[in-house]
Amino acid sequence: MFLELSEEQKLIQEAARDFAKNELEPVAAELDRSGDRTPLMANLKKLANLGFMGLNVKDQYGGAEAGVVAFSVAMTELARACASTAVTVSVNNMVCEVIQSVGSEEQKRAYIPKICSGEYAAGGFGLTESVAGSDPCGMVTQAIKDGDDYVLNGSKIFITSAPYAGVFVVWAVTDRSAPKGKGISCFLVEQGTPGLIIGKEEKKMGQHASATNELIFDNCRVPASAMMGTLNDGYRIAVGELTGGRISIGSLALGIGLAAMDYATKYTTERSQFGQKISSFQALQWMMADGYTELEAARLLLMSAAWRKENGKSYAKEASMAKLYATESANRCCYKAMQMLGGYGYTNDYPIERFTRDARITSIYEGTSEIQRLIISREILRTFA
């Protein structure tokens, strides 16, 4: 495996870094505080115009076809400035990829170009339920066949971008008599479909600018042609997409961790105590050394997983390792950064407290750290079987 970025990947990384610095960073703190998503929506459209909504999507559907590694490094750069924007980009790309992977040709041409171009500000990923989080095959939302349609009833929670998503990928039980996880199918549900209700928005600890809502299905009728893939094969689809999503969230976490450590390190070169710059204190130097070492290790794990996915190799274990290590490292680095700033790090006059809040969720969504450990250990034990 060659770890150096290609020229194309470097250009994408630089474009993401420049956009983050010039467009995202100036509004990130206000987005976090105000609740006004106008700048977020404007930046999502700009990112779509730059090709960031379909980095691993084929050109024929409006994507950039740049690959998984390019997507990973772009996510890191965007998250260094605004995690709320980055998570929206992450979910949009995941929705495009699942449609590209299992959708019909008609479905691909109907929806992917709209997300990639920004005609749809976002796509939604409707999997998690209040009774089915870490165990998605325990979902209870149903889709019952009625003539040429399916009628959906139930609800989903923690759905990113729900108020402004143009289309949702939704999982529902289509065969209640099937063994657990075997009777689930996957559907495309457009915003505005009668019976699709956008429920309450969650009041979250961090990533405030990214909307996270409940979805309610009240006799929501969709045509049978809205099903993606084959009947009762939805759980396999969900597991596959979550695996790839872990690379994205790990990359996002890496960006937050780097932003926190960069800010704190620069701060130590400017702040003086006891007649000298605090960067000269060994205690703080060791925090820098440990923090940046962890983040570099996280970057290499993410590169490995992204490279394996891009080259068609198995990557489930590597993606879980990368997601686990990157998200836990990001959380530790945010706390190191706060300690390096002392009391100022705890105030919202400085961005460290926002980074810390934004980082916390990364070790929960797309599979908790505990689920990642379960996946990793199972993959390891399989080699000894």
N, C-alpha and C positions, 0 to 999 in steps of 0.2 A: 504494500500500500504506500502510495506517494502522498505525503501530507501537505505538500506545497499547493496553494491554490493556483488554478490555471489563470491565464490572462482574463478570460471572460468572467470567471468567478471573482477575481480581484476588482474588475470594473463594477460588478453588481454590488460588491461589498462597499466600494467607495461611493457609489451612488446612494446606497442606503445610509451610509454614514453622513454624507452631505445633507441629505434630506432630513435626517434626524436632527442634525445640528441646526439647520436653518429654519425648518418648518415645525418640528415637533417640540424640541426643547424650549423654545420661547413661550409656548402655550401650555406645557404639561402641568405646571403647578396650578394655573388658573382652571384648567379642565378638572383637576382633582378637587378643587374647592367649590367651583361655581355651580356645577350641574348643567351648565349650558353646553350642549354638544355640537353647536354650530361649527366651531373650529375642527372638531373631530371629523364631522361629516365632510367638511371641505378637504381635509387632509386625506381621508380615505379615497376620495375621488382623484386627488392628485397622485396617490400611490397606484391607483388603478391605471391611470394614464401612463405611469412609468413602468407598468408591467409587473408590479409586485403582488397582484392578487391571483396570479396563476404561474408562479415561478417553475413549478414542476408539472405544468399542464402543456399538452401538445399545441403547437402553433395553429393547427387546423381548427381548434376550438377557441382561439384567442389568447392562448397562454404564451409564456415566454420560453418554455421548453429549456430552462436553464439547469434543471436538475436539483437533487436533494441537498447537495453540499452548498450550492449557491443559496438555496432557500434558508438553510441553517445559518449561514454567516449573515445573511440579510436580516433575519429575525433578531440575531444578537445585536446588530447595530441599531435597529429600530427600538428595541427594548431599552437600550442605554439611555434613550431620551424619554420615551413614553410607553410604559407597559400596557396601558389601556388600548392604545393604537395597535401595538404589536400583537396583542391577543386577538384583536379583530381580524388582522391580517392572517394570523395563524388559522383561525377557524374558517375564514373564507377559502384559504388554500385547501384545507382539509375537506370542505364540502365539494369543491371542484374536483379534488382527487377521487373522492368516493363515487361521484357521478361518472367521471371518466373511467373508473375501474369497472363498475358493474352496470352502469346505465345503458339503455338502448341508444342507438345512433340518434334517434329522434330526441331523446331526453338530453343527450350530450349537447346537441346543437341548440336546443331550446333554452338551456339554463347556464351552461358554463360560460359562453360569451358574455352573458349579462352580468355575471359576477366579475369576470376578468376586466370588463370594460368600465365597471362602476355604474352601469345602468341600474343594477341592484347594488345598493350600498354594502350589503352583506349577505351571507348565506347563514342559515341556522342549522345546528346539529342537535337533533332531538332524541337523546338516548336516556339520560338519567331520570329516574323517578324517585319519589320520596321513599318508596319501598325497594328500590333497585338502584343503588349507587355503585359500590364496588362490585356488586353482583348483578350485572345488567340482565342476565337471563331470568331474573326474578321479576321482571316487569309485568304489569297487569293491564296496561293500555291495550285495548283490543281493536282489531279491524275485522269486521264481519262482512262477508260477501253478500251483496244484495243486488241481484241481476248483473248488470255490467259495471257495478260500482263496489267500492268498499266503504263501510261506515265506521269511522274511528270514534272511540269514546275512551276517555282517560285523561291523564295529564303528565306533563314533563316538568322538571325543575332545573334551575341553574342554566338556562339557555342563553348563551352569549348572543348579543345583537338582536334579540327577539323583536323589539319594536320596529326596527328598520331593515330586517332581513327580507329579501324578496322571495325566497323559497327556503323551505326547511326539509332536511332529510330526517325522516321520522321512522322509528321502529315500533312495531306493535305485534301483539300475539295474534296469529291467524289460525292456530290450531291448539285449542286448550287441552286436547287429549294427548298431545305429543309429549315426549319426555322433556324435562326442563332444558330450555335453550334450543330445542329442535323445532318448535312451532312458531318462530318469529320471522316476520317479513319486514322489508324496508320500503318506504314510500316517499314520494316527493309531494309536498303539500305547499301550495303557493300562498303567500300572504294575501289576505282578503277572502280566502275560501270560507263560505258560510259554515259556521260551527267551529272555526278556529279562533280562539280567543286568547289575546295576549294578557296574561294575568299580572299579578303584582310584581313590581321591581324590587329586588333584594337590596337592602341597605348593607353594604359590605364594608369590611375593614379597609380594603385597598382597591386599586384599579377602578376607582369611582367613575371615570368617564366611560367605561365599557358597561353597557346595559346588560343586566342579568335578570331574566324574568321567568316566570312560570308560563307554560303553554297549556291551554285547556282545550280538549277536543269534546265538543258537545254535539253528537250526531253529525260529525264533520264528514261530508260525503266527497270522495275523490273517485275518479274513474279507475277501472282496473289497470289501465295503461300507466297509472302513476306508480305502480309497483316497480322497484328496481331489482334486477337479478331475478332469481327464481323463487317461487313460493316456499316459505318456511326455511329459507337459507339466510335470513337476515342476521342471525347472531354471528355467524362466521364473518360476514361483512364488517360488522361492528368491531369485532376483535382485531381484524386486520387494520382497520383505519385508526383505532386507538394506538396500535403499535407504532405506526408512522407519526402520529400526533405527539408521541413522547419525545421524539427528536426535536420537534418544534418547540415544545414547552421547555425542554432542557436548554435549548438555545436562547429562548426568551429569558430564562432565569440567569443564564450566564451573562447576558447583557445588563441585567439589573445589578448583579454582583460586581461587574466591572465598573459600572457607573458609580456605585457606592465607594469602592476602593479608590478609584481615580479621584473622586471629590475629596475623600478624607486624606489621601496622601498629599494632594496639592495643599490642602488646608494646613497640614503639619509643617509645610515649608514656609508658611506665612505667619503662623501663630508663634509667639514667643512666651516662654515662662522661665523663671530662674535665670534670666539674662541670656537665653539662647533659644534658637528655633527648636520647637518640640520634635522636629524630625530627627534631631541628634540623639534623642533618648532611645536607648536600646529596646525598652518595652514596646514602643511604637514601631520601631524598625522590625521587630519580630512579628508584630501583627501584620505588617505589610508583607513580609516574607511568606508567612503562612497563608495569608489571603490570596496573594497572587499565584502561589504554587498550587493551591487548590483549584483556582479558576483555570489555570493552564491545564491541569489534569482533566478538568471537566471539558475543556475545549477539545482535547485529544480524544476523549471518549465519544463526544458528539461527532467529531470528524469521522471516527471509525464507523459508528452506526450509520451516519449519512452516506458514507462511501459504500458500505455494504448494501444498503437499500438501493442506491443509485445503480449499482452493478448487478442487481438481481440475486444477491446472496442472502442467506438467512440472516436476520438481524433482530429478532425478538429479544434475545438475551442482551445484546449490545445496546439496543434502544432503552431497555429498562435500566441497565447499568448507567447509561449516560444520563437518563432522566433523574434517577435516584441521586447520583453524585452531584450533578449540576444544580439541582434544586436545593439540596441540603447544603451544599457549599455556598450558594448564593445567600441563603438565610444566615449562615454563620458569618459571611463576609459583611453583610449589612449590620450585624451586631458589632463586629469588629470596628466598622467604620463609625458607628454611633459612639463607641467607646473612645475612638480617636478624637472625636470632636468634643467629647465631654458633654456638659449640659446643653451646649448649642445643638448637638446632634438630636436632642429630644424635642426641639422646637420646630414649628413649621416654617420658620424663617429660612431654614436650610433644608435641602432636598433629602437628607438621609432618612428622616422619619417617613417620608413618602416611599422611598425605595424599600425600606424595611416592611412597610405595610403591603406594598405591591408584590414583594418577593414571597410573602408567607403562603399565599394560595398556590404557588407553583408546586409545592410538595404535596398538594391535595388533588388538584384537578388533573384530568387525563390519567387517572390512576394514582392513588396515594403512594407514599414511600413504602408503606407496608405491603401494598399489592405488588410494587416493583420487586421487593425482596422475595415475595412468594414466587413470582415469575422466574426470577434469576435462580433461586434455589431449585426449582423444578427442572429448569433447563440443565443445571449442573448435575443434578441427580440422574437425569436421563442419560447422561454420558457414562454413568457408572452402572447403569442397569444391565 
